[in-house]
Amino acid sequence: MSDFYQVTANQALQGQIDISGAKNAVLPLMAATLLCKGVSIINNVPQLDDVATMADVLRYLGAKVSHQGSRLIINTHACHGHQAPYHLVTKMRASIYVLGPLLARLGRANVALPGGCAWGPRPIDLHLAGMQALAAKVELSHGNIHAYAGRLTGTDFTFATSSVGATVNMLLASVLASGTTRLFNAAIEPEIDNLIDQLNAMGANIFGKGSANLCIEGVDELKPVEISAIPDRIEAGTYLIAAAMSRGHVRLNQVIPEHLTALLAKLTDCGAHIECDPNGITLDARHKPLRPMSIKTGPYPQFATDLAPQWMAMCASLSGIAQITDTIYPDRFQHVDELNRLGANIRVRGNSAYIIGTGSLSGAPVKATDLRAGAALILAGIVAKGTTQVNQIYHLDRGYQDLTQKLAQLGASVQCCSSDKHSATAQLSLCG
Ligand code: EPU
């Protein structure tokens, strides 16, 4: 028996929804609770499979983790474990976030290597080089990272590539290191700022928030705190693209517009009318014809790679030509064949996809190859003629809280169905 979404062609999306807390912010916030003993609280936590996986990793290490609605309570009093095993790391790459805090607090960590991802290689060399720069010994054997250290030692470290995950791990490790660490070319995604706020509230000394050059003065110990996760800019972006491509009129609440500057500028160029206030974004695409626009993904504040598949779905449904270039993940195009099944005309050359928008799509059975690819197919299904069956929807449970309910609130018909005839086999996913 396996689940799929049945998406029925829709009129323009209308209405308003609340955006959930950001998965990619919550995962580092959860890992940071390992840096001290006591009870930490994280608010605005979405109910998602990835959050449940990180909770399982923390439990495996000895923490008690409980939910009260969107509040997560993590008690690390009995946290003595130093191993993150393969069966958990293989479910979610971000499990590697425990490497830095375990090394910093216990002086050792044994974390399974995450391996590749549905759309190609996802190296962790920068995470490992960072730990070594902080004077940890790192060995790889039998598919595991074995890392040891006395007290970590502050250092100067330059990230060869801007990396969210490696910046997270370096922050989590260096806050308890002796002396000063200076990080150059660090990631500046809003989720990193959220983590810096939490760590500084815990007693860390991190300077330079919002810039790519960070200075961390190590402290001897940290205390547990209460923190809120920022709103999910990728979830928000997904609904904005859905609203635009359906020529709808939608308001999103609980979102920080500045986190979506690149997307909002592109949507405006396409012809959508956008109004922002401190707590929300309203998009109106009812009045002007919409035209496709080319994008190039890049590190924040550039256009997010996690919104490129959804953007592709929109361009494929409009009339005109667009190019999507992914400079973060040059192979992230698994959704192209699926969109082509819906009548799109997309060709991939190198790290670019060329979309010849035909102005209409037609429903068909397709499969989600990863989380954002799945989102793109749902969006395509909403505007495609007829019915679209999106299979392998377990990917979507990793990153979109209450997807069908939120879309229903906007007037879309997306139903979760089960079929024992359906043969798609659930696979472990390494993306996210
Ligand atoms: N990279 C390396 N070596 C490393 C680490 C990264 O070469 O050690 C390269 C990657 O191959 C990539 C670039 O650096 O080309 C950026 O990767 P990054 O490390 O920033 O990605 P990540 O931390 O593994 C996070 C998000 C992803 C998102 C990327 C890029 C989380 C849990 N995941 O991954 O989110 O695509 O940043 O913004 O925060 C998603 O939510 O669907 C998702 C995939």
Residues whose N, C-alpha, C, O or C-beta is under 5 A from the ligand:
A	BS01	EPU	N24 A94 P121 R122 P123 I124 D125 L126 H127 T161 S162 S163 V164 G165 A166 T305 D306 I328 Y329 L371 R372 C431 G432
